[in-house]
Amino acid sequence: MFTRAIVRKPCKNMVNGITSADYGIPSYENALYQHSNYVEVLKKCGLQVHVTESNEQFPDSVFVEDTALLTPSFAVITNPGAQSRKGEVVEMEATLKKFFPTIEHITSPGTLDAGDVMMVGRHFYIGLSKRTNPVGAAQLIYLLKKYGFSGSTISLKSVLHLKTGVSYLENNYMLACGEFVTKTDFGKYHIIEIPQTESYAANSLWVNGYVLVPKGYPRTLSLIKREGFSTIEVDVSEFRKLDGGLSCLSLRF
């Protein structure tokens, strides 16, 4: 169970964020509204939400998940794979010092976006992507072992981050799409396969018994409900325009 979350308000400069999507330029006003609603949903799930102010220096800084990995025992400040995002970790570390007495770091030449890291109990799956390299993954696995956790790597083919295509919903359930449906690494889990036409919804988010699902993906919503989960639809369409999803917008701990 989670008790807290950290988020950062969108900045006006988000219109210049990194993206491979073709959904147009995000609306800052709509993004503010959607982000505020996202915070209220987290509160509904029982979380105390620490909201940090926007930073115009970093267009992508609303996606706080990539800057740190939070475990039950310690926090890891990452080294983001995109050059324009590396400076985001400075403020994040200052924020995390309020909550975590032990903070570790991923250092160059290792790179790691925490959007590539999926926690399943005490094991962490780490996607090797354009943003997370083998050196960064090896550093993280070393740190995890140091504190009694474990980690393993998974090579990605066509998605930005590991959690772009797969999400752990607890109780041995995993939501997956595309290349992740048949991954041998996930063979022991109950896979909820969603259609490729709703691939964006693979980044759904379990929070304290609820599953947050992007608004507008009825098949995925139905499949998750069929397994007995309580769901909340959340509109994050403006953040999709910047390759961002539900998990990207917060750090839960």
FIKOLZA-1660 file (N, C-alpha, C; in steps of 0.1 Angstrom, whole numbers, plus 5000, padded with zeros to 4 digits):
% residues 253
   i   px   py   pz ch aa at
   1 5008 4988 5000  A  M  N
   1 5000 5000 5000  A  M CA
   1 5009 5013 5000  A  M  C
   2 5004 5023 4993  A  F  N
   2 5011 5035 4993  A  F CA
   2 5004 5045 5002  A  F  C
   3 5012 5055 5007  A  T  N
   3 5007 5065 5016  A  T CA
   3 5009 5079 5010  A  T  C
   4 5019 5081 5002  A  R  N
   4 5022 5094 4997  A  R CA
   4 5025 5094 4982  A  R  C
   5 5024 5105 4976  A  A  N
   5 5028 5107 4962  A  A CA
   5 5035 5120 4960  A  A  C
   6 5044 5121 4950  A  I  N
   6 5050 5134 4947  A  I CA
   6 5046 5137 4932  A  I  C
   7 5042 5149 4929  A  V  N
   7 5039 5153 4916  A  V CA
   7 5045 5167 4913  A  V  C
   8 5046 5170 4901  A  R  N
   8 5050 5184 4897  A  R CA
   8 5040 5190 4887  A  R  C
   9 5036 5202 4890  A  K  N
   9 5027 5209 4881  A  K CA
   9 5033 5211 4867  A  K  C
  10 5025 5210 4857  A  P  N
  10 5030 5212 4843  A  P CA
  10 5035 5226 4842  A  P  C
  11 5044 5228 4833  A  C  N
  11 5049 5242 4830  A  C CA
  11 5044 5246 4816  A  C  C
  12 5044 5259 4814  A  K  N
  12 5039 5264 4801  A  K CA
  12 5048 5259 4790  A  K  C
  13 5061 5257 4793  A  N  N
  13 5070 5253 4783  A  N CA
  13 5069 5238 4779  A  N  C
  14 5059 5231 4784  A  M  N
  14 5056 5217 4781  A  M CA
  14 5053 5215 4766  A  M  C
  15 5049 5226 4760  A  V  N
  15 5046 5225 4745  A  V CA
  15 5059 5222 4737  A  V  C
  16 5070 5224 4744  A  N  N
  16 5083 5220 4737  A  N CA
  16 5089 5207 4742  A  N  C
  17 5081 5199 4749  A  G  N
  17 5086 5187 4754  A  G CA
  17 5089 5177 4744  A  G  C
  18 5097 5167 4747  A  I  N
  18 5101 5156 4738  A  I CA
  18 5089 5147 4735  A  I  C
  19 5088 5144 4722  A  T  N
  19 5077 5135 4718  A  T CA
  19 5080 5128 4705  A  T  C
  20 5075 5116 4704  A  S  N
  20 5075 5109 4692  A  S CA
  20 5060 5107 4687  A  S  C
  21 5051 5112 4695  A  A  N
  21 5037 5111 4692  A  A CA
  21 5032 5121 4681  A  A  C
  22 5021 5118 4675  A  D  N
  22 5016 5126 4664  A  D CA
  22 5001 5130 4668  A  D  C
  23 5000 5136 4680  A  Y  N
  23 4986 5140 4684  A  Y CA
  23 4985 5155 4686  A  Y  C
  24 4994 5162 4681  A  G  N
  24 4993 5177 4682  A  G CA
  24 5001 5183 4694  A  G  C
  25 5000 5196 4695  A  I  N
  25 5007 5203 4706  A  I CA
  25 4998 5203 4718  A  I  C
  26 5003 5199 4730  A  P  N
  26 4994 5199 4741  A  P CA
  26 4989 5213 4745  A  P  C
  27 4978 5213 4751  A  S  N
  27 4972 5226 4756  A  S CA
  27 4976 5227 4771  A  S  C
  28 4983 5238 4774  A  Y  N
  28 4988 5240 4788  A  Y CA
  28 4976 5241 4797  A  Y  C
  29 4965 5248 4793  A  E  N
  29 4954 5250 4802  A  E CA
  29 4947 5237 4804  A  E  C
  30 4945 5229 4794  A  N  N
  30 4939 5216 4796  A  N CA
  30 4947 5207 4804  A  N  C
  31 4961 5208 4802  A  A  N
  31 4970 5200 4810  A  A CA
  31 4969 5203 4825  A  A  C
  32 4968 5216 4828  A  L  N
  32 4966 5220 4842  A  L CA
  32 4954 5214 4848  A  L  C
  33 4943 5214 4841  A  Y  N
  33 4930 5209 4846  A  Y CA
  33 4931 5194 4848  A  Y  C
  34 4937 5187 4838  A  Q  N
  34 4938 5172 4839  A  Q CA
  34 4948 5168 4850  A  Q  C
  35 4958 5176 4852  A  H  N
  35 4968 5173 4863  A  H CA
  35 4961 5175 4876  A  H  C
  36 4954 5186 4878  A  S  N
  36 4946 5188 4890  A  S CA
  36 4937 5177 4894  A  S  C
  37 4930 5172 4883  A  N  N
  37 4921 5161 4885  A  N CA
  37 4928 5148 4889  A  N  C
  38 4940 5146 4883  A  Y  N
  38 4949 5135 4886  A  Y CA
  38 4953 5135 4901  A  Y  C
  39 4956 5146 4906  A  V  N
  39 4960 5148 4920  A  V CA
  39 4948 5144 4929  A  V  C
  40 4936 5148 4925  A  E  N
  40 4924 5145 4933  A  E CA
  40 4921 5130 4933  A  E  C
  41 4924 5124 4922  A  V  N
  41 4922 5109 4921  A  V CA
  41 4932 5102 4931  A  V  C
  42 4944 5107 4931  A  L  N
  42 4954 5101 4940  A  L CA
  42 4949 5102 4954  A  L  C
  43 4944 5114 4957  A  K  N
  43 4939 5116 4971  A  K CA
  43 4927 5107 4974  A  K  C
  44 4919 5104 4964  A  K  N
  44 4907 5095 4966  A  K CA
  44 4912 5081 4969  A  K  C
  45 4924 5078 4964  A  C  N
  45 4930 5065 4966  A  C CA
  45 4938 5064 4980  A  C  C
  46 4937 5075 4987  A  G  N
  46 4942 5075 5001  A  G CA
  46 4956 5081 5002  A  G  C
  47 4961 5088 4992  A  L  N
  47 4975 5093 4993  A  L CA
  47 4975 5107 4997  A  L  C
  48 4985 5111 5005  A  Q  N
  48 4989 5124 5007  A  Q CA
  48 4998 5129 4996  A  Q  C
  49 4994 5139 4989  A  V  N
  49 5000 5143 4976  A  V CA
  49 5009 5156 4979  A  V  C
  50 5022 5154 4976  A  H  N
  50 5031 5166 4977  A  H CA
  50 5032 5172 4963  A  H  C
  51 5027 5184 4961  A  V  N
  51 5027 5190 4948  A  V CA
  51 5039 5200 4948  A  V  C
  52 5048 5198 4938  A  T  N
  52 5059 5207 4936  A  T CA
  52 5056 5217 4925  A  T  C
  53 5062 5228 4925  A  E  N
  53 5058 5239 4915  A  E CA
  53 5065 5235 4902  A  E  C
  54 5059 5241 4892  A  S  N
  54 5064 5239 4878  A  S CA
  54 5078 5245 4876  A  S  C
  55 5085 5240 4866  A  N  N
  55 5098 5245 4864  A  N CA
  55 5099 5247 4848  A  N  C
  56 5099 5260 4844  A  E  N
  56 5099 5263 4830  A  E CA
  56 5112 5259 4823  A  E  C
  57 5123 5256 4831  A  Q  N
  57 5135 5252 4825  A  Q CA
  57 5135 5239 4819  A  Q  C
  58 5125 5230 4824  A  F  N
  58 5125 5217 4820  A  F CA
  58 5111 5213 4814  A  F  C
  59 5109 5213 4801  A  P  N
  59 5096 5211 4795  A  P CA
  59 5089 5198 4799  A  P  C
  60 5097 5187 4802  A  D  N
  60 5092 5174 4805  A  D CA
  60 5091 5171 4820  A  D  C
  61 5093 5181 4828  A  S  N
  61 5095 5179 4843  A  S CA
  61 5082 5174 4850  A  S  C
  62 5070 5176 4843  A  V  N
  62 5058 5170 4849  A  V CA
  62 5059 5155 4851  A  V  C
  63 5067 5149 4843  A  F  N
  63 5068 5134 4843  A  F CA
  63 5079 5130 4853  A  F  C
  64 5075 5132 4866  A  V  N
  64 5084 5130 4877  A  V CA
  64 5089 5116 4879  A  V  C
  65 5082 5106 4874  A  E  N
  65 5085 5092 4876  A  E CA
  65 5099 5089 4871  A  E  C
  66 5103 5095 4860  A  D  N
  66 5116 5092 4854  A  D CA
  66 5128 5096 4862  A  D  C
  67 5126 5105 4872  A  T  N
  67 5138 5111 4879  A  T CA
  67 5142 5104 4891  A  T  C
  68 5134 5094 4896  A  A  N
  68 5137 5087 4908  A  A CA
  68 5130 5074 4909  A  A  C
  69 5136 5064 4915  A  L  N
  69 5130 5052 4918  A  L CA
  69 5128 5051 4933  A  L  C
  70 5116 5048 4938  A  L  N
  70 5114 5048 4952  A  L CA
  70 5111 5033 4956  A  L  C
  71 5118 5029 4966  A  T  N
  71 5116 5015 4972  A  T CA
  71 5112 5016 4986  A  T  C
  72 5108 5006 4993  A  P  N
  72 5104 5006 5007  A  P CA
  72 5116 5010 5016  A  P  C
  73 5128 5008 5011  A  S  N
  73 5140 5010 5019  A  S CA
  73 5148 5022 5016  A  S  C
  74 5148 5027 5003  A  F  N
  74 5157 5037 4999  A  F CA
  74 5152 5043 4986  A  F  C
  75 5157 5055 4982  A  A  N
  75 5154 5061 4969  A  A CA
  75 5166 5061 4961  A  A  C
  76 5164 5061 4948  A  V  N
  76 5175 5062 4938  A  V CA
  76 5172 5074 4929  A  V  C
  77 5182 5083 4928  A  I  N
  77 5181 5094 4919  A  I CA
  77 5187 5089 4906  A  I  C
  78 5179 5090 4895  A  T  N
  78 5183 5084 4882  A  T CA
  78 5192 5093 4875  A  T  C
  79 5196 5089 4863  A  N  N
  79 5204 5097 4854  A  N CA
  79 5197 5096 4841  A  N  C
  80 5187 5105 4838  A  P  N
  80 5178 5104 4827  A  P CA
  80 5186 5103 4813  A  P  C
  81 5180 5095 4804  A  G  N
  81 5187 5092 4792  A  G CA
  81 5186 5104 4782  A  G  C
  82 5176 5112 4783  A  A  N
  82 5175 5124 4775  A  A CA
  82 5183 5136 4781  A  A  C
  83 5192 5141 4773  A  Q  N
  83 5201 5152 4779  A  Q CA
  83 5194 5163 4785  A  Q  C
  84 5182 5167 4778  A  S  N
  84 5175 5179 4783  A  S CA
  84 5168 5176 4796  A  S  C
  85 5168 5164 4801  A  R  N
  85 5161 5161 4814  A  R CA
  85 5170 5159 4826  A  R  C
  86 5183 5158 4823  A  K  N
  86 5192 5155 4834  A  K CA
  86 5191 5164 4846  A  K  C
  87 5189 5177 4843  A  G  N
  87 5189 5187 4854  A  G CA
  87 5177 5186 4863  A  G  C
  88 5166 5178 4859  A  E  N
  88 5154 5177 4867  A  E CA
  88 5157 5170 4880  A  E  C
  89 5168 5162 4881  A  V  N
  89 5170 5154 4893  A  V CA
  89 5174 5162 4905  A  V  C
  90 5179 5174 4902  A  V  N
  90 5185 5182 4913  A  V CA
  90 5173 5186 4923  A  V  C
  91 5163 5192 4918  A  E  N
  91 5151 5195 4926  A  E CA
  91 5145 5183 4932  A  E  C
  92 5144 5172 4924  A  M  N
  92 5138 5160 4929  A  M CA
  92 5146 5155 4941  A  M  C
  93 5159 5155 4941  A  E  N
  93 5166 5150 4952  A  E CA
  93 5164 5158 4965  A  E  C
  94 5163 5171 4963  A  A  N
  94 5160 5180 4974  A  A CA
  94 5146 5177 4980  A  A  C
  95 5137 5174 4972  A  T  N
  95 5123 5170 4977  A  T CA
  95 5124 5157 4984  A  T  C
  96 5131 5147 4978  A  L  N
  96 5131 5134 4984  A  L CA
  96 5138 5133 4998  A  L  C
  97 5147 5142 5000  A  K  N
  97 5154 5143 5013  A  K CA
  97 5145 5145 5024  A  K  C
  98 5133 5150 5021  A  K  N
  98 5123 5152 5032  A  K CA
  98 5117 5139 5036  A  K  C
  99 5118 5129 5028  A  F  N
  99 5110 5117 5030  A  F CA
  99 5119 5104 5031  A  F  C
 100 5131 5105 5025  A  F  N
 100 5140 5093 5025  A  F CA
 100 5154 5096 5031  A  F  C
 101 5157 5089 5042  A  P  N
 101 5170 5092 5048  A  P CA
 101 5182 5086 5039  A  P  C
 102 5179 5076 5031  A  T  N
 102 5189 5070 5023  A  T CA
 102 5186 5072 5008  A  T  C
 103 5195 5079 5001  A  I  N
 103 5193 5082 4987  A  I CA
 103 5206 5077 4980  A  I  C
 104 5204 5069 4969  A  E  N
 104 5215 5064 4961  A  E CA
 104 5214 5071 4947  A  E  C
 105 5224 5069 4939  A  H  N
 105 5224 5076 4926  A  H CA
 105 5229 5067 4914  A  H  C
 106 5223 5069 4903  A  I  N
 106 5228 5063 4890  A  I CA
 106 5237 5073 4884  A  I  C
 107 5249 5069 4880  A  T  N
 107 5259 5078 4875  A  T CA
 107 5264 5075 4861  A  T  C
 108 5268 5085 4854  A  S  N
 108 5274 5083 4840  A  S CA
 108 5286 5074 4841  A  S  C
 109 5288 5065 4831  A  P  N
 109 5280 5065 4818  A  P CA
 109 5267 5058 4818  A  P  C
 110 5263 5054 4830  A  G  N
 110 5250 5047 4831  A  G CA
 110 5238 5057 4830  A  G  C
 111 5228 5053 4823  A  T  N
 111 5216 5062 4822  A  T CA
 111 5204 5053 4826  A  T  C
 112 5194 5059 4832  A  L  N
 112 5183 5052 4836  A  L CA
 112 5171 5061 4838  A  L  C
 113 5160 5058 4832  A  D  N
 113 5147 5065 4834  A  D CA
 113 5139 5055 4842  A  D  C
 114 5133 5059 4853  A  A  N
 114 5125 5050 4862  A  A CA
 114 5112 5046 4855  A  A  C
 115 5108 5052 4844  A  G  N
 115 5097 5047 4836  A  G CA
 115 5100 5033 4830  A  G  C
 116 5113 5030 4830  A  D  N
 116 5117 5017 4826  A  D CA
 116 5118 5006 4837  A  D  C
 117 5113 5010 4849  A  V  N
 117 5115 5001 4860  A  V CA
 117 5101 4997 4866  A  V  C
 118 5098 4985 4867  A  M  N
 118 5085 4980 4872  A  M CA
 118 5087 4971 4884  A  M  C
 119 5082 4976 4896  A  M  N
 119 5083 4968 4908  A  M CA
 119 5072 4958 4910  A  M  C
 120 5077 4946 4912  A  V  N
 120 5067 4935 4915  A  V CA
 120 5072 4928 4928  A  V  C
 121 5066 4932 4939  A  G  N
 121 5070 4928 4952  A  G CA
 121 5084 4933 4955  A  G  C
 122 5094 4924 4957  A  R  N
 122 5107 4928 4960  A  R CA
 122 5116 4927 4948  A  R  C
 123 5110 4924 4936  A  H  N
 123 5118 4923 4924  A  H CA
 123 5115 4934 4915  A  H  C
 124 5125 4939 4908  A  F  N
 124 5123 4950 4899  A  F CA
 124 5127 4946 4884  A  F  C
 125 5118 4947 4875  A  Y  N
 125 5121 4945 4861  A  Y CA
 125 5126 4958 4855  A  Y  C
 126 5137 4958 4848  A  I  N
 126 5143 4970 4842  A  I CA
 126 5144 4969 4827  A  I  C
 127 5137 4977 4820  A  G  N
 127 5137 4977 4805  A  G CA
 127 5150 4984 4800  A  G  C
 128 5156 4977 4790  A  L  N
 128 5167 4983 4783  A  L CA
 128 5162 4990 4771  A  L  C
 129 5163 5004 4771  A  S  N
 129 5157 5012 4761  A  S CA
 129 5166 5022 4756  A  S  C
 130 5161 5032 4748  A  K  N
 130 5169 5043 4744  A  K CA
 130 5173 5052 4755  A  K  C
 131 5165 5051 4766  A  R  N
 131 5168 5060 4778  A  R CA
 131 5175 5053 4789  A  R  C
 132 5174 5040 4790  A  T  N
 132 5181 5032 4800  A  T CA
 132 5191 5022 4794  A  T  C
 133 5204 5024 4797  A  N  N
 133 5214 5015 4791  A  N CA
 133 5218 5004 4800  A  N  C
 134 5225 4994 4795  A  P  N
 134 5230 4983 4804  A  P CA
 134 5238 4987 4816  A  P  C
 135 5246 4998 4815  A  V  N
 135 5254 5002 4826  A  V CA
 135 5245 5008 4837  A  V  C
 136 5235 5016 4833  A  G  N
 136 5226 5021 4843  A  G CA
 136 5218 5010 4850  A  G  C
 137 5214 5000 4842  A  A  N
 137 5206 4989 4847  A  A CA
 137 5215 4981 4857  A  A  C
 138 5227 4979 4853  A  A  N
 138 5236 4971 4862  A  A CA
 138 5239 4978 4875  A  A  C
 139 5240 4992 4875  A  Q  N
 139 5241 4999 4887  A  Q CA
 139 5229 4998 4896  A  Q  C
 140 5217 4998 4890  A  L  N
 140 5205 4997 4898  A  L CA
 140 5204 4983 4904  A  L  C
 141 5207 4973 4896  A  I  N
 141 5207 4959 4902  A  I CA
 141 5216 4958 4914  A  I  C
 142 5228 4963 4913  A  Y  N
 142 5237 4963 4924  A  Y CA
 142 5231 4970 4936  A  Y  C
 143 5225 4981 4934  A  L  N
 143 5219 4988 4946  A  L CA
 143 5208 4980 4952  A  L  C
 144 5199 4974 4943  A  L  N
 144 5188 4966 4948  A  L CA
 144 5193 4955 4957  A  L  C
 145 5203 4948 4952  A  K  N
 145 5209 4937 4959  A  K CA
 145 5215 4941 4973  A  K  C
 146 5221 4953 4973  A  K  N
 146 5227 4959 4985  A  K CA
 146 5216 4960 4996  A  K  C
 147 5204 4962 4992  A  Y  N
 147 5193 4964 5002  A  Y CA
 147 5183 4953 5003  A  Y  C
 148 5187 4941 4997  A  G  N
 148 5179 4929 4999  A  G CA
 148 5168 4928 4988  A  G  C
 149 5169 4935 4977  A  F  N
 149 5159 4934 4966  A  F CA
 149 5166 4927 4955  A  F  C
 150 5159 4925 4944  A  S  N
 150 5165 4918 4932  A  S CA
 150 5160 4926 4920  A  S  C
 151 5168 4924 4909  A  G  N
 151 5164 4930 4896  A  G CA
 151 5169 4922 4884  A  G  C
 152 5162 4924 4873  A  S  N
 152 5166 4918 4861  A  S CA
 152 5162 4927 4849  A  S  C
 153 5169 4924 4838  A  T  N
 153 5167 4933 4826  A  T CA
 153 5158 4927 4816  A  T  C
 154 5151 4935 4808  A  I  N
 154 5143 4931 4797  A  I CA
 154 5146 4940 4785  A  I  C
 155 5149 4934 4774  A  S  N
 155 5152 4943 4762  A  S CA
 155 5139 4947 4756  A  S  C
 156 5138 4960 4752  A  L  N
 156 5126 4965 4745  A  L CA
 156 5128 4966 4730  A  L  C
 157 5117 4964 4723  A  K  N
 157 5118 4965 4709  A  K CA
 157 5112 4978 4703  A  K  C
 158 5100 4981 4707  A  S  N
 158 5092 4992 4700  A  S CA
 158 5086 5002 4709  A  S  C
 159 5088 5002 4722  A  V  N
 159 5082 5011 4731  A  V CA
 159 5092 5020 4737  A  V  C
 160 5088 5032 4742  A  L  N
 160 5097 5042 4748  A  L CA
 160 5103 5036 4761  A  L  C
 161 5094 5032 4770  A  H  N
 161 5097 5027 4783  A  H CA
 161 5091 5014 4786  A  H  C
 162 5096 5006 4795  A  L  N
 162 5090 4993 4798  A  L CA
 162 5076 4995 4802  A  L  C
 163 5072 5005 4810  A  K  N
 163 5059 5006 4815  A  K CA
 163 5050 5013 4805  A  K  C
 164 5055 5016 4793  A  T  N
 164 5046 5020 4782  A  T CA
 164 5038 5008 4777  A  T  C
 165 5043 4996 4779  A  G  N
 165 5036 4984 4774  A  G CA
 165 5032 4974 4784  A  G  C
 166 5035 4976 4796  A  V  N
 166 5032 4966 4807  A  V CA
 166 5031 4972 4820  A  V  C
 167 5021 4968 4828  A  S  N
 167 5019 4973 4842  A  S CA
 167 5015 4962 4851  A  S  C
 168 5021 4963 4863  A  Y  N
 168 5017 4952 4873  A  Y CA
 168 5006 4958 4881  A  Y  C
 169 4995 4950 4882  A  L  N
 169 4983 4954 4889  A  L CA
 169 4981 4947 4903  A  L  C
 170 4992 4941 4908  A  E  N
 170 4992 4934 4920  A  E CA
 170 4984 4920 4919  A  E  C
 171 4985 4913 4930  A  N  N
 171 4978 4900 4931  A  N CA
 171 4981 4890 4919  A  N  C
 172 4993 4892 4914  A  N  N
 172 4998 4883 4903  A  N CA
 172 4992 4887 4889  A  N  C
 173 4985 4898 4888  A  Y  N
 173 4980 4902 4875  A  Y CA
 173 4989 4912 4868  A  Y  C
 174 4990 4911 4855  A  M  N
 174 4998 4920 4848  A  M CA
 174 4991 4924 4835  A  M  C
 175 4990 4937 4833  A  L  N
 175 4984 4942 4821  A  L CA
 175 4994 4944 4810  A  L  C
 176 4992 4938 4798  A  A  N
 176 5003 4938 4788  A  A CA
 176 4997 4940 4774  A  A  C
 177 5005 4945 4765  A  C  N
 177 5002 4947 4751  A  C CA
 177 5014 4944 4743  A  C  C
 178 5011 4940 4730  A  G  N
 178 5022 4938 4721  A  G CA
 178 5033 4929 4725  A  G  C
 179 5045 4933 4724  A  E  N
 179 5057 4925 4727  A  E CA
 179 5058 4919 4740  A  E  C
 180 5050 4924 4750  A  F  N
 180 5051 4919 4764  A  F CA
 180 5041 4908 4767  A  F  C
 181 5032 4905 4758  A  V  N
 181 5022 4895 4761  A  V CA
 181 5028 4881 4762  A  V  C
 182 5039 4879 4753  A  T  N
 182 5045 4866 4753  A  T CA
 182 5059 4865 4759  A  T  C
 183 5063 4876 4766  A  K  N
 183 5076 4876 4772  A  K CA
 183 5077 4865 4782  A  K  C
 184 5087 4856 4781  A  T  N
 184 5089 4845 4790  A  T CA
 184 5092 4850 4804  A  T  C
 185 5097 4862 4806  A  D  N
 185 5100 4868 4819  A  D CA
 185 5087 4869 4827  A  D  C
 186 5076 4871 4820  A  F  N
 186 5063 4873 4827  A  F CA
 186 5054 4861 4826  A  F  C
 187 5060 4849 4823  A  G  N
 187 5052 4837 4822  A  G CA
 187 5044 4832 4834  A  G  C
 188 5049 4836 4846  A  K  N
 188 5043 4832 4859  A  K CA
 188 5031 4841 4863  A  K  C
 189 5029 4852 4855  A  Y  N
 189 5018 4861 4859  A  Y CA
 189 5005 4858 4851  A  Y  C
 190 4994 4862 4857  A  H  N
 190 4982 4862 4849  A  H CA
 190 4981 4874 4840  A  H  C
 191 4983 4872 4827  A  I  N
 191 4984 4883 4818  A  I CA
 191 4970 4888 4813  A  I  C
 192 4967 4900 4815  A  I  N
 192 4955 4906 4809  A  I CA
 192 4959 4913 4796  A  I  C
 193 4956 4906 4785  A  E  N
 193 4961 4911 4772  A  E CA
 193 4951 4922 4767  A  E  C
 194 4956 4933 4763  A  I  N
 194 4948 4943 4758  A  I CA
 194 4951 4945 4743  A  I  C
 195 4941 4949 4735  A  P  N
 195 4943 4950 4720  A  P CA
 195 4953 4961 4717  A  P  C
 196 4960 4959 4706  A  Q  N
 196 4970 4969 4701  A  Q CA
 196 4963 4983 4698  A  Q  C
 197 4950 4983 4695  A  T  N
 197 4943 4995 4692  A  T CA
 197 4942 5004 4705  A  T  C
 198 4944 4997 4717  A  E  N
 198 4943 5004 4729  A  E CA
 198 4956 5004 4737  A  E  C
 199 4967 5003 4730  A  S  N
 199 4980 5001 4736  A  S CA
 199 4984 5012 4746  A  S  C
 200 4979 5024 4744  A  Y  N
 200 4982 5034 4754  A  Y CA
 200 4978 5031 4768  A  Y  C
 201 4967 5023 4769  A  A  N
 201 4961 5020 4782  A  A CA
 201 4969 5009 4789  A  A  C
 202 4979 5004 4782  A  A  N
 202 4988 4994 4789  A  A CA
 202 4995 5001 4801  A  A  C
 203 4996 5014 4801  A  N  N
 203 5002 5022 4812  A  N CA
 203 4990 5026 4821  A  N  C
 204 4984 5016 4827  A  S  N
 204 4974 5018 4838  A  S CA
 204 4981 5017 4851  A  S  C
 205 4975 5022 4862  A  L  N
 205 4982 5023 4874  A  L CA
 205 4975 5018 4886  A  L  C
 206 4980 5008 4893  A  W  N
 206 4974 5003 4905  A  W CA
 206 4978 5012 4917  A  W  C
 207 4968 5017 4925  A  V  N
 207 4970 5025 4937  A  V CA
 207 4960 5020 4947  A  V  C
 208 4965 5013 4957  A  N  N
 208 4958 5010 4969  A  N CA
 208 4944 5004 4966  A  N  C
 209 4944 4994 4957  A  G  N
 209 4932 4986 4954  A  G CA
 209 4924 4992 4942  A  G  C
 210 4927 5003 4938  A  Y  N
 210 4921 5009 4926  A  Y CA
 210 4931 5007 4914  A  Y  C
 211 4925 5006 4902  A  V  N
 211 4933 5007 4890  A  V CA
 211 4929 5019 4882  A  V  C
 212 4938 5029 4881  A  L  N
 212 4936 5041 4873  A  L CA
 212 4938 5037 4858  A  L  C
 213 4928 5040 4850  A  V  N
 213 4929 5036 4836  A  V CA
 213 4927 5049 4827  A  V  C
 214 4935 5051 4817  A  P  N
 214 4933 5063 4809  A  P CA
 214 4919 5063 4803  A  P  C
 215 4913 5075 4803  A  K  N
 215 4900 5077 4798  A  K CA
 215 4899 5074 4782  A  K  C
 216 4889 5067 4778  A  G  N
 216 4888 5065 4764  A  G CA
 216 4892 5052 4758  A  G  C
 217 4894 5042 4767  A  Y  N
 217 4898 5029 4763  A  Y CA
 217 4889 5018 4769  A  Y  C
 218 4877 5017 4763  A  P  N
 218 4867 5009 4769  A  P CA
 218 4870 4994 4770  A  P  C
 219 4877 4989 4760  A  R  N
 219 4880 4974 4761  A  R CA
 219 4889 4971 4772  A  R  C
 220 4899 4979 4774  A  T  N
 220 4909 4977 4785  A  T CA
 220 4902 4979 4798  A  T  C
 221 4893 4989 4799  A  L  N
 221 4886 4991 4812  A  L CA
 221 4877 4979 4815  A  L  C
 222 4871 4973 4805  A  S  N
 222 4862 4962 4807  A  S CA
 222 4870 4949 4811  A  S  C
 223 4882 4947 4805  A  L  N
 223 4890 4936 4808  A  L CA
 223 4895 4936 4823  A  L  C
 224 4899 4948 4827  A  I  N
 224 4904 4950 4841  A  I CA
 224 4892 4948 4851  A  I  C
 225 4881 4954 4848  A  K  N
 225 4869 4952 4857  A  K CA
 225 4865 4937 4858  A  K  C
 226 4866 4930 4847  A  R  N
 226 4862 4916 4846  A  R CA
 226 4871 4908 4856  A  R  C
 227 4883 4912 4859  A  E  N
 227 4891 4905 4869  A  E CA
 227 4888 4909 4883  A  E  C
 228 4879 4918 4885  A  G  N
 228 4875 4921 4899  A  G CA
 228 4881 4934 4904  A  G  C
 229 4888 4942 4896  A  F  N
 229 4894 4954 4901  A  F CA
 229 4885 4966 4901  A  F  C
 230 4886 4974 4911  A  S  N
 230 4879 4987 4911  A  S CA
 230 4886 4997 4902  A  S  C
 231 4880 5003 4893  A  T  N
 231 4887 5012 4883  A  T CA
 231 4883 5027 4884  A  T  C
 232 4892 5035 4880  A  I  N
 232 4889 5050 4879  A  I CA
 232 4894 5054 4866  A  I  C
 233 4886 5060 4857  A  E  N
 233 4891 5065 4845  A  E CA
 233 4896 5079 4847  A  E  C
 234 4908 5082 4841  A  V  N
 234 4915 5095 4843  A  V CA
 234 4919 5100 4829  A  V  C
 235 4915 5112 4826  A  D  N
 235 4918 5118 4813  A  D CA
 235 4932 5124 4814  A  D  C
 236 4941 5118 4806  A  V  N
 236 4955 5123 4805  A  V CA
 236 4959 5125 4791  A  V  C
 237 4949 5129 4783  A  S  N
 237 4951 5130 4768  A  S CA
 237 4962 5141 4764  A  S  C
 238 4963 5152 4772  A  E  N
 238 4973 5162 4769  A  E CA
 238 4987 5156 4771  A  E  C
 239 4988 5147 4781  A  F  N
 239 5002 5142 4784  A  F CA
 239 5005 5131 4774  A  F  C
 240 4995 5125 4768  A  R  N
 240 4998 5115 4758  A  R CA
 240 5005 5121 4746  A  R  C
 241 5002 5134 4744  A  K  N
 241 5009 5141 4733  A  K CA
 241 5024 5142 4735  A  K  C
 242 5028 5140 4747  A  L  N
 242 5043 5141 4750  A  L CA
 242 5048 5127 4754  A  L  C
 243 5041 5116 4750  A  D  N
 243 5045 5102 4753  A  D CA
 243 5044 5099 4767  A  D  C
 244 5036 5107 4775  A  G  N
 244 5035 5104 4789  A  G CA
 244 5022 5097 4793  A  G  C
 245 5022 5090 4804  A  G  N
 245 5010 5082 4808  A  G CA
 245 5008 5084 4823  A  G  C
 246 4998 5076 4828  A  L  N
 246 4994 5077 4842  A  L CA
 246 5005 5076 4852  A  L  C
 247 5014 5066 4850  A  S  N
 247 5024 5063 4860  A  S CA
 247 5035 5074 4860  A  S  C
 248 5037 5080 4848  A  C  N
 248 5047 5090 4846  A  C CA
 248 5046 5103 4854  A  C  C
 249 5033 5105 4858  A  L  N
 249 5030 5118 4864  A  L CA
 249 5031 5118 4880  A  L  C
 250 5036 5107 4885  A  S  N
 250 5037 5107 4900  A  S CA
 250 5048 5097 4905  A  S  C
 251 5053 5099 4917  A  L  N
 251 5061 5090 4924  A  L CA
 251 5053 5085 4936  A  L  C
 252 5050 5073 4937  A  R  N
 252 5042 5067 4948  A  R CA
 252 5051 5060 4958  A  R  C
 253 5048 5062 4971  A  F  N
 253 5056 5055 4981  A  F CA
 253 5048 5054 4994  A  F  C
% end
